[in-house]
Amino acid sequence: MSSFKSLLILVFMFAVLLFMGCSSDGGNGFQNVHFIPVGEWNDGFGGAYNISSTTLEYYMAESVWEGVTYPGSLLKGDILVANDFSSNSGVLLLRITELNNIELTVGKYTCVYYRDYTSSHVLLANPIDEAWDPIETDTLAQAESLFTVHNVGTHVSMWGSGYGR
């Protein structure tokens, strides 16, 4: 009976250690359920994101501001990682597949941050640095460590005006 008891205690301790090593929240207090705000999101001013479960396309139509014409732009990418920051905010990590008039590089990695998601509205933002240049990384691992909840305030100086369906 004592060897059975010892075996039972050993199995219990092993199970406890196994579950202690598992983390379900990614260290930020929320479970990462890999949410993606799928849909066509328009800002009403010529900008749109078309997001599927695997790809993202950002389009900005040509515009004129105070007599200056700004060309339209396009960013397409494959969604490789979706990290949740809360139940209605997070980041989509992309491998860039196509560009037009955006200073990024095909084959590198960037992201799109989102917040205040509802089924009919979301705020979206592309990451920029202090000089207002788009941010990209060479590897997915670099993107995963750079585009985090802790860097949203550094990378986003302005959210889109509100995207709706």
C-alpha atoms as one frame of an Amber mdcrd trajectory, in Angstrom:
protein
   0.000   0.000   0.000   2.821   2.451   0.745   4.377   1.942  -2.712   0.973
   2.627  -4.269   0.664   5.767  -2.155   4.156   6.899  -3.185   3.341   6.292
  -6.837   0.095   8.261  -6.516   1.923  11.185  -4.872   4.599  11.087  -7.583
   1.978  11.144 -10.369   0.152  14.014  -8.642   3.372  16.041  -8.266   4.278
  15.431 -11.912   0.823  16.636 -13.025   1.106  19.772 -10.865   4.546  20.595
 -12.277   3.303  19.993 -15.808   0.401  22.451 -15.421   2.537  25.013 -13.600
   4.738  25.235 -16.685   1.807  26.085 -18.966   0.767  29.660 -19.555  -2.482
  30.468 -21.290  -2.324  34.249 -21.313   0.907  35.079 -23.130   2.058  37.091
 -20.117  -0.296  40.017 -20.704  -3.299  38.880 -18.643  -5.480  37.868 -21.594
  -5.827  34.601 -23.428  -4.622  34.721 -27.001  -7.499  33.311 -28.985  -5.948
  34.467 -32.253  -8.845  36.774 -33.099  -8.815  38.463 -36.496 -11.251  41.350
 -37.248 -12.399  39.831 -40.547 -14.305  42.104 -42.916 -14.112  45.064 -45.224
 -13.493  48.155 -43.088 -13.927  51.578 -44.739 -13.135  54.981 -43.237 -15.492
  56.942 -45.499 -12.601  59.027 -46.896 -11.091  56.609 -49.441  -9.208  54.343
 -47.039 -10.092  50.701 -46.502  -8.819  47.489 -44.988 -10.026  44.198 -46.415
  -9.170  41.508 -43.860  -9.741  37.779 -44.330  -8.687  35.002 -41.982  -5.355
  34.716 -43.842  -4.679  37.998 -45.667  -4.888  41.747 -45.177  -5.146  44.459
 -47.822  -4.898  48.169 -46.993  -5.867  50.674 -49.663  -5.841  54.470 -49.619
  -7.316  56.293 -52.629  -5.546  59.247 -54.225  -6.392  62.460 -52.374  -5.860
  66.211 -52.642  -5.088  68.338 -49.585  -4.510  72.097 -49.852  -3.689  71.819
 -53.553  -1.258  68.905 -53.132  -2.159  65.561 -54.735  -1.210  62.476 -52.739
  -1.079  59.241 -54.748  -3.086  56.220 -53.744  -1.313  53.461 -51.841  -1.629
  49.723 -51.339  -0.286  47.221 -48.813  -1.048  43.502 -49.048   0.213  40.822
 -46.725  -0.293  37.341 -45.389  -1.451  37.251 -41.757   1.003  34.978 -39.957
   0.203  35.754 -36.308  -2.779  37.327 -34.549  -2.056  38.395 -30.961  -4.848
  39.584 -28.706  -4.183  42.402 -26.214  -7.726  42.335 -24.792 -11.131  41.088
 -25.869 -11.397  43.905 -28.448  -7.795  44.865 -29.325  -4.664  43.269 -30.705
  -2.190  43.095 -33.563  -1.973  41.227 -36.864   1.579  40.355 -37.944   2.024
  40.326 -41.718   4.510  39.113 -44.292   4.340  41.806 -46.979   3.343  40.403
 -50.394   2.560  43.500 -52.486   3.076  47.272 -52.224   2.327  50.481 -54.067
   3.496  53.911 -52.816   4.322  52.688 -49.310   7.924  52.681 -48.078   8.099
  49.036 -47.031   9.724  45.962 -48.598   8.001  42.928 -50.117   9.019  39.823
 -48.162   9.594  41.668 -44.874   7.239  41.886 -41.884   5.000  44.586 -40.459
   1.724  44.738 -38.564  -1.658  46.351 -38.224  -2.848  47.227 -34.729  -6.562
  47.285 -33.919  -8.630  48.423 -30.930 -12.224  49.128 -29.886 -13.479  46.296
 -32.116 -17.231  45.687 -32.396 -19.059  43.782 -35.122 -19.651  47.061 -37.010
 -16.707  49.351 -36.053 -12.970  49.173 -35.370  -9.985  51.534 -35.064  -6.977
  50.411 -37.137  -3.391  51.699 -37.393  -0.203  50.858 -39.246   3.014  51.187
 -37.200   5.256  54.207 -37.744   8.480  55.413 -36.142   9.343  58.856 -34.721
   9.975  60.223 -38.239   6.517  58.967 -39.365   8.103  56.234 -41.510   6.460
  52.789 -41.709   8.099  50.102 -39.563   9.160  46.696 -40.877  11.378  43.857
 -39.652  13.528  41.273 -41.407  12.114  38.224 -39.589   8.857  37.069 -38.038
  10.641  36.569 -34.692  11.690  40.246 -34.729   8.117  41.271 -35.573   6.758
  39.194 -32.681   9.071  40.947 -30.205   8.575  44.442 -31.664   4.834  44.657
 -32.340   3.511  44.143 -28.817   0.970  45.729 -26.512   3.847  47.578 -24.822
   4.833  49.332 -28.089   1.412  50.485 -29.294   1.940  53.970 -27.822   5.327
  54.228 -29.548   4.163  52.931 -32.947   0.731  54.570 -33.175   0.506  58.336
 -33.037  -2.893  58.405 -34.753  -5.606  55.764 -35.176  -7.681  55.672 -38.342
 -10.770  57.827 -38.163 -12.883  54.782 -37.417 -13.558  52.005 -39.852 -17.057
  50.637 -40.350 -18.706  48.053 -42.528
